[in-house]
Amino acid sequence: MILVTGGLGFIGRQTTRALLDLGESCVVAQRGGGGVPEDFAGDRLVVEQVDVVDRAALLEIGTRQEITGIVHLAGSVPWPPGAYEPVDGARRSVESLLNVFEAAREWKVARVGVASTIGVYGGVGAGLMREDVALPMTAGHAIPAFKKIGELVGDYLADTAGFEVVNYRIGAIWGPRGRAASPFIAAPQLVHAAVRGVPPDLSALPGPAYLDDGSDLCYVKDCGRAIARLQLADRLNHRTYNVASGRLTTNREVVAAIEKVLGTRFDLPEGHGPVPDVYLDITRLHEGTGYLPEYDTERAVADYADWLRSGHDR
């Protein structure tokens, strides 16, 4: 039985679904109340209401459930700005991670997967990034800063605590239940605007969205499948895996897909902004699990639009 922290969130929900589809049973740890969601009715799923910052409550899960593996996706970064007092936010981030690792040791699980981010490659340059590239010790944003801390702590404990730790360097994920007003990519807001028939509001981005700006856009359903495969693989030869599409997707491609699939045309400015384009090599992921993305840009736009049209607002 796999414990998925944040297992009913954006990426977590698709990871939980993928684990269930692969024959696993899951325990979902979530801060909010509520039982098993309707779309999981009849599945091998248990929902535990717990905040991973609460060490005792987290460890208590192991007295009720036989946990064999952990996928740690719950938000554990002091972000967005102002959400926490800085020192308290940093403490919560580190303590939640250490609590998960302590639970893994106490429950004698074999493997713990921990969410990291494409943002750790910031400062390296542009282009294709492989997991073995040397990373700078600095970070310009709270998310990659604390993800780097998590990777270092995980690497240390993997050598000393008796369980395997796998870092997921997750690309630019989009799709159902993601934030429309993403501060990193334009694609979600463009699809929302097309479905609603309104101009896109890209004010959450740090600057204008140019047609030639790009990132490693990975549809959330593909991301969930990749993480599930990493958790259930019989053997992994590395501690760190890029979880992404493995290609650069530009705003130009997204705009063209929206026009083709939904019939809506958006005119973004020509050119390229100051942020370097980064995309992730997924050779390790493919060789270790057989994973390949199933959603190209057009299929992702169509699926996301169908989901929004079915009455969802995110």
Sequence and secondary structure as in RCSB ss.txt:
>XXXX:A:sequence
MILVTGGLGFIGRQTTRALLDLGESCVVAQRGGGGVPEDFAGDRLVVEQVDVVDRAALLEIGTRQEITGIVHLAG
SVPWPPGAYEPVDGARRSVESLLNVFEAAREWKVARVGVASTIGVYGGVGAGLMREDVALPMTAGHAIPAFKKIG
ELVGDYLADTAGFEVVNYRIGAIWGPRGRAASPFIAAPQLVHAAVRGVPPDLSALPGPAYLDDGSDLCYVKDCGR
AIARLQLADRLNHRTYNVASGRLTTNREVVAAIEKVLGTRFDLPEGHGPVPDVYLDITRLHEGTGYLPEYDTERA
VADYADWLRSGHDR
>XXXX:A:secstr
 EEEETTTSHHHHHHHHHHHHTT  EEEEESS   S GGGTTSSEEEEE  TT HHHHHHHHHHS   EEEE S 
 S  STTSS HHHHHHHHHHHHHHHHHHHHHHT SEEEEEEEGGGGTTT SEEE TTS   S  SSHHHHHHHHH
HHHHHHHHHHSSSEEEEEEE EEESTTS SS SS SHHHHHHHHHHTS    TTSSS   TT EE EEEHHHHHH
HHHHHHH S  S SEEEES SS EEHHHHHHHHHHHH       SS  SS  EEE  HHHHHHH       HHHH
HHHHHHHHHTT   
